[in-house]
Amino acid sequence: MSDRVILGIDPGTSIMGYGVVEINNKTPKLVTMGIIDLRKLDDHYIKLSKIFERTIGLIESFMPDELAIEAPFFGKNVQSMLKLGRAQGVAIAAGISRQIPIFEYAPRKIKMSITGNGNASKEQVASILQHTLNFKELPKDLDATDGLAAAMCHFYQRKPTNDGKSYNSWKDFISKNQGRVK
């Protein structure tokens, strides 16, 4: 039995990447990764409907405890940003409809957590994930590893401290660590 399952999503209106990791004894294990290819669909609203349906399908198949999603980055093309934001919103709505906590991460934050470099390429992110999670072949479409990267970023961000304690404030830390404070 796993401690928790994380679904990571890299939203897109042409290709949506996803990855699922299972955490056992604080160790992540790849469950699956892939893409939802929407390029053959012309109507933007049909694409949004498919994103919602397929995200619900992923949730029902893998029963994630948490959903990590890449936040849209700010670009120059306003129309592209709007479409990407809608795709992200629909995937988030699918998670909310199943009462799954949502965690949003900026693209630079995801890259930084995986590679240590916020400007890393898709190939660098994919290569490090391949090494970390020990899978044989990189997927043909690296949007899959981008979805996986969102899940792993969340794993790294939410990793408990070594002592297993959590703190709500400095006052809380001090009260729980009298021997460490002078």
N, C-alpha and C positions, 0 to 999 in steps of 0.2 A: 504494500500500500504506500502511495506517495504522500509526502508531506504537503505538497501543493502542485498544481499544474498551471502554467502560464501560457496564454495565447498571445503571440505578438503579431501585430499587423502593420504593414507598410501600405497605407492607403493609396489608391490611384484609380483613375477612371478608365484607363486602358488596361493596366495590369495591377492587381492587388497582390502583394506578397504576404505570406503568413508563415509562422513557425510556432511549434508547440514544444515546450520543454517541461519535463517532469522533474521535480526536486525531491530527492531522497537523501536523508541524512546530510543536508546542506550541499549535495552534489547534483548539478544539473545533468540531465540526460535528454538527448534529442528524441522526441517522439515522432515528429513529422515536420515537413516544410513543403511549401509549394506555392503555386500562383493561381489566381482566378483571372483568366484571360477574357477581357471584355472588348477586345479590339474589333471583333466581328459585329458588335452591336453599334448601330448608328445613333439611336435615340438616347440622349443623356439620362432621361428619367428611367428608361428601361435599365440602363447600366446601374443606376442607384438602387433600383429594385433588386437586381441580381446581387449587388454587394450586400444588401440587407439579408436576402435569402441565404446566400452562401455563408455569410458570417454566422447566422443562426445555425446553419448546418454544421459548421465547425464547432460551435459551442455545444450542440447536442451530441456530436460525435466524441469530443475529447473532454467535455465537462470541466473547463478551466475554472480555477478559483479566482483568477485575475486576468485582466486584459490590458496589455501594454500596447500603445499605439503611437506611431510617429506623428508629431504635430506638423502641420504644413509650414514650410519655410517661406519667408517673404521674398518674392521674386518681382520681376518687372512687369510680367504679363498678368494683369488683373483678372482677366477671364479665366486663365489657367488656375490661378490661386482660388478663385471662387469655386470652380469645379472640384478641385482637390479638397477644399474645405467641406464641400457637400459630401464627397465620398467618405471623408473622415467622419463627418457627423452621422452618416447613415450607419457606418460600422459601430460607432459609439452607441447609437440608439439600439442596435441589435444587442449589444452587451447589457445596456441598461434594462432592456425588456426582459432579460433573464437574470436580473439582479446581480450582475457581476461587477465588482469594483473596477473602475477604469483608471488607468495611469497614462499620462501623456508625456512624451519626451521629445525635445527638440532634436533635429537631425545631428547637430554637432555634439550634443550630449550623448547620443547613442554611439556615434563613432568614437568619441573620447572614451567611453566606458569599455568598448571592445578593443580598440587599438592603442589608446593613449594619445591619439591625434584626432582632433576635431575636424580636420580637413582630409582625413583618410579617404581613399577611393573605395568604390564598391568591391573591387577585387581584393584590396587589403583586408576589408572587413570580412569578406567571405573566407579568405585564407586563414585568418586567425580563428574564426568560428569552426572551420573544418578541423583545425588542430586541437582546439579546446574541447570540442564535442566528439572528436574522433569519428567523423564520417568519411567514407571512402571517396565519393565523387562530389564535386561541386555541381549544383543544379545548372541546367542550361541557361535559365533566366535568373540573374542575381537579385531580382526583386524578392525571391523566396528567402535568400539569406538576409535581406534587409528586414523582412518580417521577423525572422529568427533573431536578428540583432536587437530588435525592439524588446523581445521577450528576455533575452540575456541581459540587456541593459537594466531591465526591471529587476531581474534576479540580483544583479550586482548592487543596485541601489537599495534594495530591501533586505539585503543579507543581514542577519542578526549579528550583533557584536559577539566577540569571542566568549564573553562572560554570560551571554544569554539575557542580559538585562536591557531594558529600554528606559529612556528618560524623557520626561515631558518638558523639563526646563533645567537650568543650571541649579536651581534650588533642589530639584528632585535628584539630580546627579550627586550633589554634595551630600544629601541625606542618605543616599544609598552607598556612598563610598567614603565614609568617615576616615578610614585608614589611609586613604590616598590623598587627602586634603590637609594642607598645613595651615 
